């Protein structure tokens, strides 16, 4: 009986992961803050947001400096925070 519950729980988690909506936008790093946090000005609307470094960028020690162009992933629920997923060249 417990195997069925676990397998159903796993299926439910997979569906939840697939339905999460995020969108990506580009911006420029204005300021580097402590704990891999950055202040970014978005290209779309000029809004300033706080963004953290994604896990893969942190793991591979990709350096982000003020003035760098980055791709930021955001959710529609909180438009003042984001995650840096790519540093543009």
N, C-alpha and C positions, 0 to 999 in steps of 0.2 A: 504494500500500500504506500509506503513512504517513497518508493522509487517513482511512482506515478506523480506524486506531488512535486518531487524535485524536477522531473522532466517538464512538467507543466510550468513550473516557476521559471525554468531556463528559457522556455519558449516565450513566456510573457516578457522577460527581460530583453530578449532579442527584438521583440516587436517594439518595445519602448525605445530602445536604442535607435532603431531605424526611423522612428517618427519624430525624433528631435530635430527641430528646424534651426539652422544657423545660416548666417549669410556672411560673405566676405567682402571687405572693402580695403582700399589702399589708403595709406597716409604717410606722414613724415614724423619722425621722432623729434620731439622738442626738448625733452629733458630725461635724463636717466635718474631714477630714484632708487632707494635701497631695496634689497630683496628681489632683484630682477623685475622691478616694476618700472614702467615707462609712461610718460605723458606724450600722447600722440595727437596730432591735428589731422583729421580726416580730410581727404580730397573732395568727397561728395558734397558735404555741407559746411565744412570749416569748423565742425564741432571738435572740442578737445575732450579726449577720453583717457582713462587709465587702462593700461594693458599689461598683462603678465606674459612672460615668456612661456611658450608651450614646452612640454616635457622633452620632445625630441631636440629642440634647439638648445635646451638646458643641458641635456645629456651629451650632445656633441660639442658643447661649449662654443656655440656660434656667438660671436661678439656683435652687439648692437650698440651703436654710438649715436649721439645726437646728430641729426641731419640725415640719417639713413632712411631710405624708403622701405616700408614694410607692408605686408598683407596682414590684416587683422580679421579675426573671426569673432562675430558677435551674435548674441541671441536677440530676438525681438522683445524679450521681457525686460532687459536692462541695457539701455543704449548708452550708458556712461562707462561701461567696463567691457573689456575684450581680451582676446588672447592673440599674441603675435605668433603666426604660424609660418611665416616665410620672410626672409630678408631679400629685398629686390636688389639687383645689381646697379 
